[in-house]
């Protein structure tokens, strides 16, 4: 269930730790951690908070989204999994998606499609579904990426999660392409009619002038 100020107060009590402070403490703990196991635990915890809209502004304020992206670049597959999990959980929000895109997150998410870890691939497919928009379509819908997603879609019998997510992604993109195509067709038709009518008016004007000379 999503949190709000009232529920947060009820859960933590009058003297409980405010959510922003708690998340900040997690970030500081991650920055000070020296062993991989502690880092994994902290990032997994942050990723769990990333699904709740109540925390979105805190995540941006504390640069947690950038922390998730940094984890994707690590050789540790668990950190990659939890990092892309946090991206997937948070990118449904347009403001979060904008931060991820501006921070160079698209190539990192695409990179996760080739991971040997199933959860990592699942999170990457989910993230790309929400990150793909007019400004990122060209980068995300490259032939290589589309081919990978088509292969996951075809592998539905092997892994239904991959198949369903991949199909949802492809359906969304095909729908957008059809709508874009229809819009272009309507614009073309409008311009054609506009020019045709303008041409017709010119012919009528010329005909009128010729009639005047002929009188």
N, C-alpha and C positions, 0 to 999 in steps of 0.2 A: 504494500500500500504506500502511496506517495505521502510525503511529509508536508506539513505546513507549520507556521509559527506556533499555533495552539497545540498541535500534537507533539511538537518538539519540546515545548515547555512541560507538557504532561509526562513525557517519557523521561526527561532529564531531571525534572524537579527544579525548584527555585534556585538551588545552588549548583546545578549541573553545569557541565562544560558546554558552552555554545558551539553549534556545529562548525562555524568558521574556525574557531580556535582549535577544535578537535582535528579538523582536516589539516590545519597548519602544522599541528604537532606531528601528524603522520608524515607530512612532506619533510619536515626537519629530521625526523627519525630516519627516513629513507636516505636523505643526503648524508647522514652520519654513519649509516650502516656499512659495515665492511665485509660481511659474509652474504653470500648469495641467497641463502635460505631466508634471512631476515628481509632482504629486498623483495623476494617473491611474496612473502606474507603481507608486506605493506602495500605493494602494488595491487595485489588481489583484493585487499581491503578497500583501497581507493576506487578500484574498478566497480565494486559493489555499490559504492555511493554514487557512481556516475550515472546510474539508471534513473535516479530521482530528480525531477525538475527543480525541486527545492534547493538542490546543491549546485545547480548549473553556474550561477553567478560566482559562487565560492570557488569552483574549479577553475574558472577563468581568472579570477583574482589571484589565485595561488599558483597559476601556471601549471596546473595538474595535467591539462591536455598536452602540453609540450613534454611533460614528464612521461606520459604514456607513449608519445612518439619516440622519445629517446630510448625507451625500453625495447621498442621494435627493432632498434639497430643493434641490440645486444646479442652475443652468441648464445646466451642462455635461453633455451626454448620456452621455459616457464615464464620468464620475464616478457618474452615476445607475446606469448599467449595472453597473459594478463594485461599487457599494454594494449594490444589490439582489442581485447575485450572491453577495456575502458573506453576506447575510441568508439566501438560499436554501440555501447550503452549511451554515450553522450551525444553522438553526432546527429541524432534525430532533431535536436534543437538547432535552428538556423544560425544562431550566434556562435554556438560551439562548432558547427560545421565550418563557418567562416574562418575561425581561428585555426582549425585543423588544416584547411586548404591553404591559408596564408603562410602557415608554418612548414609548407612542403610535405604535407602528410599523404597526399595521393599516391606518389610512387612507393612510399613505405607500406601503405595498405595493399597496394597491388602486389608488392613483393610477398606479402603473407599468403597469397593464393597458392604459392608453390611450397608452402610449409608441409613437412611430414606429419604435423600435429593436426588432428581433425578439428579440434576446437578453434585453433588459429584460423584455419580456412573458413570455418563457419562464420566466425566473427568478421573476417575480411569481406565475405560476400554480403553480410548484413550491413556493414559500414559503407560499402560501395553503393548499395541500393539507395542509401540516404544522401550520400555525398555527390551522386551524379546529378548534375543540373546543367543549365545552359552554358555556364562558364567552365565546367569541368568535363563535359561530354567528350570532347575531342581527345583529352588525355586518358580518360577512363575507357572509352569505347574504341581503343586501338584494336587492330585485327588480332594481335597476340592475346590481349585480355579477353576479347569476345570469344576467341577459340577456346581458351581455358574454361570460361564459364559454360560454353556449349558442351564441353566434355563432361563437366560436373552435372549438367542437366541430363545428359545421356546416361549418366551412371546412377540414375535413380534407384534401380534395383539393388545396386551395391550399397549405396548410402542414401536413404530417403531424405535426410536433412540437407545434404549437398544438393540433391536433385530438386527439392522443393524450393530452396532458396535461389538456386541458379535459374529455375524456370520463372520464379517471381520477378527476378531481375530482368531477364530477357523479355518477359511480357510487358513490364513497365517501359523498357526502352523502345520496344516495337510500337507500343501505344503512343508514346511521345513522338516517334518518327512519323506515324500515320497522321497524328494531329498536325505536326509541323508541315507535312506534305499537303494536307487539306488547306491549311492557312496559306501556303504558297500558291496553291491552285486558285484560291479565292482572290488573292492579291493580283495574280496574273490576269484573271478574268476581269477584275475591276479595272486594271490599267488598260486592258484591251478595249473594254467597253467605253472607258473614258476617252481614250484616243480615237476610237471609232466615232463616238458622238461628236467629239471636237472636230474630227475630219468632216463629218456630215454637216456640221454647222458651217464650216468653211466653204463647202460646196454650195450650200444654200446661199451664203452671202455672195459668192462669186456669181451664182446664177441670177441673183437679184440685180447685181451690178450690170450684168450682160443684158438683162431685160430693160434696164434703164437706158442703156446705149441704143438698144434696138427700137425704142419708142420714137 
